[in-house]
Amino acid sequence: MPLPQEKYYTTEEFYAMPEDIRAELVNGEIVYMAAPSRLHQEISHELMFAITGYIKEKGGKCRVFAAPFNVQLKENEDVVLEPDICVICDTDKLTKRGCIGAPDWVIEIASPSNPSHDYITKLNLYNSAGVHEYWIVEPINETVYVYDMDGGELPLKTYSFRDAIKVGIYENLSINFSSFDLGDAAP
C-alpha cells in the first residue's frame, strides 16, 4: 500500500534507494511491500522449479526470475515493478538492474494486505505494457486467475489448485499446483 508522500519519484531516484528496501515505483509513487509469508515463498519456489525445469528440458532461451527482480515496463515511464515471478524470452530486455520492457509471463502471488495492487494496479500496468500472460495466485483460497492479454481484452479464466493449468505462452506446459510440496505451510 502506498504511504502518503509529497514528492514524485523518478526511476533514477528509485534505483538510488538502498537495496534492502522492498518497494515498487508506480507512476512516481513509492509502494512499500512487506516480506512475503512462508506459504508465498513455498509457492514461488515450486513455480520457479517447474518453469525453469521445463525451459531447460526444452532447450529454451527464456529466462525466469523471482522477486526481488526489477522490471521497468517502459523505458520512459516512472514505473518499476517487482513481480513475484516473471518469464522473459527476449533477453535483449535484460539489464544490470533487471529488465526494461514487458516480460512475456508474470505471476503474482496475492498478498492479503493489499489485493487491489495485484488485481487492479498491476493488472492494468502489465496489460498496457504488453505482457502476454498474467497469473494471480491466491494461496488462501487456493485459486489461480489467468489473464490472456494478447487479445487486447482481458479474458479471465479461474482455476483451483486441483487443476492442471495450461500455460499460454508455451505449447505444452501445464502447471499442477496439487503436485507442489507446500509442507505444513499450506492453508
N, C-alpha and C positions, 0 to 999 in steps of 0.2 A: 504494500500500500504506500502511495507517495506521502511523504511528510511535507507539511507546508514549507514553501520556500519562496524567497523573493527574487531569486536570480534565475535567469535562463542559462543552462549549462550547454556548452558546445561539446562536440565529440572529443576534441583535444583536451578540454578540461576534465572530461570523464576519464579518459585514458591516463591522466596525470594523478588520479586518485590512488591511494595505497592499494596494493594488490589483495590485501586481506579483507577488503570491504566487499560484501556481496551486494551488488546493485546492478540495475539496468538504467539506461537512459532512454526515455520515451518523450520525443518532441521537446527536448531541452529540460525535462524534469527528471530528477533522480528518484528512482523507485528502489528502496532498500528491501532486501529479502532476508528472511530468517533461514537458519540452517535447516536442511531437509530432515525428515524423520527417517528412522531406520527402514521402515517399510518402503518409503520413497527410494532409498538407496538400494535396497534389495531388488526392487522392480527395475530400476535403472541399470543395475549390473546385469540382470538376466537379459534385458533387451539388448544391451551392448554386446553381450556374448553371442546372442542369436544372430544379430545383424552382421556383426564382424565375421562370425564363422561362415555365414552364407556368402558374403562378399569374397572372402579368402578362398572358399571352396570353388567358387565360380571364376576366380582369377580376375575379379572386377577391379576397376580403378577408383571407385567411390571410396571416400574416407568417412569414418564415423567418429563423432566427438561427443563427449558428455560434459556437462557443466562441471566446473566453470570453463566456459569457452565463449568468447565474444563473437557475436555476429552483428556486423553493421549492415543492415539490409540494403541501404542505398548510400552511395559514396557521399552525396551532398546533403544528407539529412542527419539531424542530431538524434539518431535512434540507434542504440546498441543494446541488443537483447542477449540473454544467456539461456538458450534453450536447454532443457534437460538432456535431450539427445538430438543431434542433427546429422543428416547424411548429405554430404557434398560430393557431387560427381564431377563437377568442373573444378579441377584442382588449381586452375589459374585464379580462382577466387580466394585461395588461402594466402594469408599474410603472416608476418611475425606476430601480429596482435590477435589473429583469429581468422575471420572470414569477412570479406566485403562482397556483398551480393546475397541473393536468396539461396538458402540450401534447397535441395530437392525434396527432402522429407524432414519434418520437425515433429518431435514428440515432446509434449509437456506432461508431467505428472502433477496433477492438480493439487494445489495446497488448499486446505480448508480455510485458511486465514484470509485468502484474497482470491476467490474464484473468478471474479469479473476480470482480473488481469489476464488469465488464460482464455476465458470464454468470449471476451469482447475485445479488449485492447490488443492482445497478441494475435487473435484470430484475424482481426481487420488488418493489422500491420503485415502479417505473413501473407495474407491474400493479396494485398495491394503490391507487395514486393515481388510476387511471382513464385512463392513456394508452391510446389506441385501437390503435396500431401501433408496434412496436419492431423495428428492424433492427440487427443486429450485423454489421459488415463486417469480414472477416478479410483484410487485404491480402496476407499472406504466402502463404496457400493459395488466394487468390482465391475466397473463398466468402462468401455473404451468408445469414445466418439471419434469417428473417422470422417474427415473432410477431404473430398477430392476437389482441389481448387483449379484444375486445368480447364474446366468448362466456363469459367467466368462467374458462375453462380457458386453457391456453397452447398452442394448436396451433402447431406449428413446421413451416415449410417451408424447405428448403435449396436454394440456387441457386448457380451458378458465375458468374464474371464474363462468361461467354459467353451467359448467359440474359438475356432481357428480363423484368424483374421488375415485375409489376403492383402498383401502389400501392393499398392497400386503402381509404384514406380519399378517394381520387379515382376518379371513374368511368372515366376514360380516360387515365390517366398510367402509363406504364411507364418504368422506368429500365434503360438498357442500358449496363452497365459497359464492354463491349467498344468502345463509341464514345468512351470517355474518353481524353483526351490526357494520359497519365501520363509522357510523355517517357522519360528514362533512369532515372526513379525507380522504375519497375515492378520487381517481384522477378525 
